[in-house]
Amino acid sequence: MGTVLAGCGKTGGSANQVFRMNLSTEPPSLDPGTAQDQTSFTVLVGLYEGLTRMDSTGTPVAGMATKWDVQDNGKKYIFHLRKDAKWTNGDPVTAHDFEYAWKRALDPNLNPPSPYAYQLYYLTNAEEYNSKKADASKVGVKATDDYTLEVDLKAPTPYFLSLTSFFTYYPLDEKALKGNDKWASEASTMVTNGPFKLAEWKHNDHIKLVKNDAYYDAKSIKFNEIDMAMVNDPNTELSMYQTDQLDWAGRPDGDIPLDQIPTLKKDPKMNLQIKGIASTYYYEFNTTQPPYNNVNIRKALAMGIERQQLVDNVTKGEQIPAFGFVSGGIKGVGDKTFRESYDDHQYFKEDATAAKALLAKGLQELNMDKLPPVVLLYNTSEGHKKIAEAIAEMWRKNLGVTVQLKNEEWKVFLKDRTALNYQVARAGWGADYNDPMTFIDMWTSTSGNNDTGFKNADYDALVKDAYSTSDNKKRMDDMAQAEKILVQDNMVVMPIYYYTGIWLQKSYVKNVLIDYAGNMDYTRGSISK
């Protein structure tokens, strides 16, 4: 592993502030405008900073902006940027960098297009620009001077300051991008503004981040170096942790062998952590091709899974069987969570007999005698493989269906899902902010994260209504209706379980945080021996 595995004998002190973790795989994109996955996010959180950042309680606090004014009943934000923030090439970070980055993500001609462009649709005329119905000058973001950014929203958005900490809202130094389409592909061409710099990127091997001494709050950054391995084998990852080659193993980007979890729980020296997180593990269908364009076949497969058996005997990490798409822990009406207000068990039930009947009905509607082998696609991972094998056996036993398992490397897997080059695919989704909308708006007809071919006018209308109303109860009702369309009525996605975050953490690692959604923030971490 080269430099990733170096420095195992640290004894504390500033010279030994090196944090070693595992990504499992190559991040597909370190361009904040086109990134969409957990692995890329984990790297980006150290390299960039938005107008706000999230503190240890999940509350947005000052980042590149020192303060902001909220006007027009929550529809206008005026951000005042700090004047001591620099890009790693020495350029000042200005309001123009935010306007440029946001409009670039919305640019309908961006290639590849931003899968998260819809995350900016809260801005006036953002969706219209992204769909070529308005000019970029009409979008509700404007740098009125170098250090003032005015943002106009279509409707009051109570979680907007959380959105401005998300990577799609990060700034970009336009000068660094000009004339170099591959600027985000190598350490030598990355220009960033966060607490760390990209020092090394040996593709498919390791990434090294080093402290950015020009960062405005460098005194709060204790780690001198973050070493990120790319080991896609949970047994090897566990061995590296046990032999002090890693300080952290497992969540959010690594894997711990599922069959080792009960043993690790019993060994206090391993320091196993399990935490409920706002993320959902699910399978999704390519609804554009037979036989999975038939809703009864989709429902039959969903009803033919025994979720409690799966989490008890396969994943073994205290996961909760899922029957909806919005996970637990997400805010709902009043003091209740969304799931407390809208029970997911109303959408469907596990029932092998009813599932067989639906399968027969679907085959009849398609004039088919038998369901061809289900090609189940997952990204290469021992854990995903074991889950897929268990579900394949449940489908064989409960429905008489045969399954062909197919695994792909992460970047190829994402491309095939986006291109609808699959039948049934494994997926996972974690909250980007604490509101049900982060799970709901990704399934609209124009969302870059909708990899199913699903398009539904009623669904789109409910999301649009939820965007535009300031009545929180109505917002929640609209989103619950949308979830019903997604899961109960159409079974576009097949919920399997609500994640828990499972990781191993050396006792000397301090203040490396896993948030409510399972994302890691190592920026204020330290080694204390």
Secondary structure, DSSP 8 states (H G I E B T S, - for coil): -GGGG--TT--SSGGG-EEEEE-SS--S---TTT--SHHHHHHHHHH---SEEE-TTS-EEESSEEEEEEEGGGTEEEEEE-SS-B-TTS-B--HHHHHHHHHHHH-TT-SS--TTGGGGTTBTTHHHHHTTSS-GGGSSEEEEETTEEEEEBSS--TTHHHHTTSGGG----HHHHTT-TTTTSSGGG----SSEEEEEEETTTEEEEEE-TTSTTGGG---SEEEEE----HHHHHHHHHTTS-SEEETTT----GGGHHHHHT-GGG-EEEEEEEEEEEEEE-TTSTTTT-HHHHHHHHHT--HHHHIIIII-S--EE-SSSS-TT-B-STTSBHHHHS-GGGT----HHHHHHHHHHHHHHTT-SS---EEEEEES-HHHHHHHHHHHHHHHHHH---EEEEEE-HHHHHHHHHTT--SEEEEEEE-SSSSTHHHHGGGSTT-TT--S----HHHHHHHHHHHH---HHHHHHHHHHHHIIIIIIT--EEEEEEEEEEEEE-TTEES-EE-TTS-EE-TT-EE--
